[in-house]
């Protein structure tokens, strides 16, 4: 049975190993130092669409390498930094920028956390203002019966109950 499991798992493992993303092509810096500096600055502000928490400057993903190459090509062709950002947003959406523009489609990204904090504060204030429910007092009949029980000492000790001081 164990051999059968290994035989069935081997092709799946081989498929997983061959399905890995190929490494990114090595970066070729731009010959003009000013253009390369612009490209490097843009790399730090653009999110890798695979890693999602890294800038393409730091990402080893193949897609990040392609994005770096694309940015360098656009800068070499004379595009402004804003034109490069606009092209990336057109291709990948607002999420590709670490600081997306403030507009109707991104209001939730910008103001959502603040709205949640305000809503939580309002909920806490409303909860604090609510009065605790008052417990009704004993009726005169209940008070009379309680006094009677306490006077007659009809309360019996539970024979199964133990005290931590019993064994001393």
N, C-alpha and C positions, 0 to 999 in steps of 0.2 A: 504494500500500500504506500509505503514511504517513497519507493522508487517511482511509482506512478505519479505521485505529487511532484517530485522533482522533475520528472519528464514533462509534465504539463506546465510547470512554472518556468522552465528554462526558455521556451520561446517568448513568453510574456516579458521576462526580464531582458532578453536580447532586444525585443522591440522597444522597450523603455530606454535602453541605453542608446539605441540608434536614433531615437526621437528627440534627443537633446538638441538645444539650439546651437548652431555653429558659432564659434567665437567671432567677435566683431573684427572687421578688417582693421589693420593698424591705422592710427590717425596720421594724416599728412598735414602738418601745419601750413598755413598760408605763407607765401614768401614775404609779403609785406607785414612788418611787425605791428603796425597800427591796426590793420585789418584782423590779424590774429588776436590782438588784445580785445577788439570788439567781439570777435567770435567767442573768446573765452568768457567774457562778461555775460554774453547771452546764454552760454552753456550752463552757468550757475543759476539762471532764472527760469530754466525750462525743465519741467518734470519728465522723467523717463516714463513712458506709457506702460512699460512692463513692470518695473520696480515700484513705481508710484510713490515712493517716499524718498527717492534720490534724484538729484539733478543729473542731467545727462553728462555733465563733466565727470561725475564719479561713478557712473553706472557701467558695468562690464557687459551689459546686454547688447545683442546685435542690433536691435532697433535703436538703441541710444547711439551706437556708432553711425548708423544710417542718418539719424537726426543731426549729429555733429557734422557729417559730410554735407548734408543738405544746407545747413546754416553756412558753412564755409563757402559752398558754391554760390549761394545767394549774395553773400557779402562780396565775394570776388567779382560777381557780375554787377556790383554797384548798388545793391538794394540797401535801404536805410534799416536801422535796427527795428523801427516800428513796422516797416514792410515785412521784415522777417518774422516778427511776432504775429502779425496779422495772417501771414501765410500758414504759420504753425497752428494758429487757432482755427483757421479754415479747414485744415486737414484733420486735426485731432480734437478740436473743441476747446472751450475755455479752461478745462481741467489741466491742460498741458502747461499752463503758466502757474508758477507758485503764487503769484498775486494776480488773480483774474480781475478783469475790469468790473467796475460797479455798474451794473445795469439790471433790468428787470429779471433776466434769466439767472443772475448770480446773487440776487438779494439774499436768498436763503443761506448761501455760503458766507456772506459777509455779516449778516445781521441775525442769523438763526441762533448762534450761541448766546448772544445778548438777549434775544427774545426768550429763550429757555430760562435764563437766569431771572429775568423779570417775572415770568410766569411762576417760577418756583417761589420767588419772594412774595408774590401776591397770594399764592396758595398758603404759604406759612403764616402770613398775616391774618388771612381769613380764619385759619384753623385756630390761631391764638386768640382771636376775638370771640370765638364761639364759647359760650358758657358751658361748663361741665354740667351734666344732668344731675339734678339734686335727687338724692335718695329720700323717699318719703319716710317720715318718722313712724314709730310704732303707734298703732291705734291704742286707745285706752284699754280695750279688752286684751290686746297682746301684752301690754305692759303689766297688767294685773296677773296674767298667767305666768309671765317671766318672774315676777316677784314671788309668786307662790312656789314655783319650782325651785328658786334659789333659797327660799326660806325652809322648805321641806328637805332640802338636800337630796333630792331624788336622782341626782346625777351619779351614775355609777362609773367606776373606773373600768376601762376595758381590760379584761384579763389577758388578752393577747398583746397589749401594748407594753413596750419596754421603755425604760428611761436610760439615758446614758450613765446615770448615777447608780443604777441597780447593782452593778457588779462590784462596787467599791466597798 
